[in-house]
């Protein structure tokens, strides 16, 4: 391994921190989406959009620590090229998830009206599902590469 690169332990620690932050944002998004919107779509929309922006920031940081030049995916590929397809699939998912997130942020732009709520809820709930499945596949990849669980200790 290149001496200027982070050791796998440090890379995994960075991914664990980002993973925990993203999980907190996903929990906050689920709570925001489940909150009442009837009679208060503007307030509901502002809260949802704020949390979506946090998810977007956390996703950007997650992508940096996984796809970056000194990121986890490079470390995995340096050790085991047979995981290249799994890395490529997760990288492609990043792009699809980020694009969906941008679209939902646009839809949730103020002012959110009562007629916007069902669409925002549906699209953001589907995004939650994509992110949960992505996290599962990422955990599987890390386990296959390092035989370690990157869960948040729950």
C-alpha positions in Angstrom: 0.0 0.0 0.0 1.2 3.5 -0.8 2.6 5.1 2.4 0.8 8.4 1.7 -2.6 6.6 1.7 -4.7 6.1 4.8 -4.6 2.6 6.3 -7.7 0.6 5.8 -8.6 1.1 9.5 -8.5 4.9 9.0 -10.6 4.7 5.8 -13.1 2.4 7.5 -13.3 4.9 10.5 -14.0 7.7 8.1 -16.7 5.7 6.4 -18.2 4.7 9.7 -18.5 8.3 10.8 -20.1 9.4 7.5 -22.4 6.3 7.6 -23.6 7.3 11.1 -24.2 10.9 10.0 -26.1 9.8 7.0 -28.2 7.4 9.2 -29.1 10.3 11.5 -30.1 12.4 8.5 -32.3 9.5 7.1 -33.9 9.2 10.5 -34.6 12.9 10.6 -36.0 12.7 7.0 -38.4 9.9 8.0 -39.6 11.9 11.0 -40.1 15.0 8.8 -42.0 13.1 6.1 -44.3 11.5 8.8 -45.1 14.8 10.5 -48.5 16.3 9.8 -48.8 18.5 6.7 -52.6 19.1 6.7 -53.2 22.8 7.2 -49.5 23.6 7.3 -47.9 22.5 4.0 -45.5 25.5 3.9 -44.1 24.7 7.4 -44.0 21.0 6.6 -42.2 21.7 3.3 -39.6 23.9 4.9 -38.8 21.2 7.4 -38.6 18.5 4.8 -36.5 20.6 2.5 -34.1 21.4 5.3 -33.6 17.8 6.2 -33.3 16.9 2.5 -30.4 19.4 2.3 -28.7 17.7 5.2 -29.1 14.3 3.5 -27.6 15.9 0.4 -24.6 17.2 2.3 -24.1 13.8 4.1 -24.4 12.0 0.8 -21.7 14.3 -0.8 -19.4 13.6 2.1 -20.1 9.8 1.9 -19.2 9.9 -1.8 -16.0 11.7 -1.0 -14.8 9.1 1.5 -15.8 6.2 -0.7 -15.0 7.4 -4.3 -12.3 9.9 -3.6 -8.7 9.3 -4.7 -7.8 8.2 -1.2 -11.2 6.7 -0.5 -12.4 3.4 0.6 -13.2 2.1 -2.9 -9.6 2.7 -4.1 -8.3 0.9 -1.0 -10.6 -2.1 -1.7 -9.6 -2.3 -5.3 -5.9 -2.1 -4.5 -6.4 -5.2 -2.4 -9.0 -7.2 -4.3 -9.9 -6.5 -8.0 -12.6 -9.2 -7.9 -14.7 -6.6 -6.1 -14.5 -4.1 -9.0 -18.1 -4.9 -10.2 -19.5 -4.3 -6.7 -17.6 -1.0 -6.5 -18.8 0.1 -9.9 -22.4 -0.7 -9.0 -22.2 1.3 -5.8 -20.5 4.2 -7.6 -23.3 4.2 -10.2 -25.9 4.1 -7.4 -24.3 7.3 -6.0 -25.0 9.1 -9.2 -28.6 7.9 -9.4 -29.3 8.7 -5.8 -27.8 12.1 -6.0 -29.8 12.9 -9.1 -33.0 11.8 -7.5 -32.2 13.9 -4.4 -31.7 17.0 -6.5 -35.1 16.4 -8.2 -36.8 16.1 -4.8 -35.1 19.2 -3.5 -36.4 21.1 -6.5 -39.9 19.8 -5.9 -39.7 20.7 -2.2 -38.6 24.3 -3.0 -40.7 26.8 -1.1 -43.6 27.4 -1.2 -44.8 23.8 -0.8 -48.5 23.6 -1.3 -51.0 21.0 -0.1 -51.0 19.6 -3.6 -47.2 19.2 -3.5 -47.2 17.2 -0.3 -48.1 13.7 -1.6 -45.5 13.9 -4.4 -42.8 15.1 -2.1 -43.7 12.4 0.4 -43.8 9.6 -2.2 -40.5 10.6 -3.9 -38.6 11.2 -0.6 -39.9 7.9 0.9 -38.7 6.1 -2.2 -35.4 7.8 -1.8 -35.2 6.5 1.8 -35.6 3.0 0.4 -32.9 3.5 -2.1 -30.5 4.8 0.5 -31.2 2.0 2.9 -30.6 -0.6 0.3 -27.4 1.2 -0.8 -26.1 1.2 2.8 -26.8 -2.6 2.9 -24.9 -3.2 -0.2 -22.0 -1.0 1.0 -21.9 -2.9 4.3 -21.8 -6.2 2.3 -18.9 -4.9 0.2 -16.9 -3.8 3.2 -17.5 -7.2 4.9 -16.4 -9.0 1.8 -13.3 -6.9 1.5 -12.3 -6.7 5.2 -14.4 -9.3 7.0 -15.6 -6.5 9.3 -19.0 -4.9 10.1 -19.2 -1.2 9.6 -22.5 -0.8 11.4 -23.0 2.0 13.9 -23.0 -0.4 16.8 -26.7 -0.9 17.0 
